[in-house]
Amino acid sequence: MKNKHAHLYLPILLLAQGIHAAQANTETNDLTNLLIEKLQVSRSQAEGGAGALLAASEKALSTEQFSQLASTIPAAEQLLSSIPSLDESGYISSRFDEYGIQPHTQKLVSQFQQLGLPPGYIKHFNQVIYNYLKESHSPGLALVLDKSLKDL
């Protein structure tokens, strides 16, 4: 037996998904807009830089810590998908090796450079994201993120 009101479910489901997507977008825009405002960067630079830092932190965190962090950062998946792709051979250079810079740091530096950002911006991004988490979401996770990126 067919439900007489089945035709109403799909529009309601789509509306609910749209509202959820809009909320995620607003949250992403909060962090992205903060990075744009504080660091005077473009939207793609803000999203790509935040995503690159999030990806770099994954290397230093346990799976559980990273899951908590990723679930706390608004639209983390969107930020991670904004990371510029690199040819693996393109970011490792003897110049990095000379100074003892680790491969994961080399990759992060190269991602920032591909976004048109100097390596010094890594610390600026980290500080803005740290403050964002500390003030609006989770001070404990802010410390976890900061600690995971200290060696960069």
N, C-alpha and C positions, 0 to 999 in steps of 0.2 A: 504494500500500500504506500503510495506516494504521499509525502507531506505537502499539504496545500500551500504552505508558506516557504517551501524550499527555495523559491526564486528570490526570497528576501535575504537568505543567509550569505550568499556570495557578496552582494554589495556591502553588507555589514562587516564581513570579514575583511574585504578590501579597504574599507574605511578605517577599521582598527589597525591594519598593517600600515596604512598611510600615516595615521596619527603616531604610531610607534616610530616610524622612519623620521617623521618631522621632529619628534622629541630627540632622537639620536642626533639629527642634524643640528638642532639648536644647541645641544650639549657640545658637539664637536666644534660648532662655531664659537662657543664660549672660550674654549681652550685655544682654538685657532686664532680667534680675534684678539685674545690676550697676547699671543705671540706676535701677531702682526703689529699691535699697538706698541708693545714694549720694545720690540727689536727692529721695528720698521722694515719688515720683510713682506714678501708677497704671500698670498694664500697658498700657492703651491710650495713655496719654501717653508712656510710654517707647518703644513701638513707633512711634507716629506722629511723635514728635520725632526719633527716630533716622532714620526714613524721610525726613522733611523735610530733614534735614541732608545725607543721602546724595544726595537729588535736587538740592539746592542746589549741592553740590560738582560735580555733573555739568556744570554751566554753565562752571566754571572749569578743568576738566580735559580733556585730550585723550581721544579715544575709548578709546585703549589704556589710559591711566591709570585711567579710570573703570571699564573692564572688570576690570582687576586689583583695584581697590578693591572693586567689587561682588562679585567672586568670593572675596575675603578676608573680607568681613563676613558672618557667619553669616546665612543665609536672607535675603539682601538683598531679594529679590523680595517676600517677606512683609512686610518693613519698608516697602518702597516702596508696597505696596498698603494700608498702614495710615495713609498721609498723609491728613489731612482734605481733602476736596474744597472748593474755593472758587469762588464766582462771580467770574470774572475782574475784574469791575468792583467787587467788594466789598472788595478789599484795597488798592486804590490810593486814596490820599486826599491832599488838599492838605496835611494835617499832615505826612505823610511827605515830600512834595515840598518843603515849606518848609525842611526840615532837610537836603535834598540826599541823602536815602536812595534808593538805586537800586531799580528795580522788583523785581529778584530778591530783594533784602533785604526789601522791603515784603511780598512774598508769604510769605517765611519767617516774618517777624514775625506776619503774619496767621494762618498755619497754627499757630504756637505759641499764639497767643491763642485760636484756635478749640479747641485742645486744653485750654484753661484754664490755660495757662502764660504767665507774664510774659515779655516779650522778653529779659530778662536771663538766662533759662534757656538761651538758644541757646549762650552761651559755656560754661555748665556742661555741657550735653550734649556739646559739642565736646570739652571736656577729658576727660570720662569715656570717650568713644569713642576719643579719641587714646591715652589710657593703656591702654585695653583692647587696641588694635591693637599698641601698642609692646611691651606685656608678653607678649601671648599669640600674636600672629600675625606681624606684619611691621612692624618699626620704620620701614623705608623708606616703606611706605604710610601709616603714621601721620603722617609728616612731609608727605607729599603731601596727605593730607586736611586737615591743619592749615593748610597753606599755601593750599589752595583756599578755605578759609573765613575767612582772615585779614581780608579786605576787607569782611566782613559786619558 
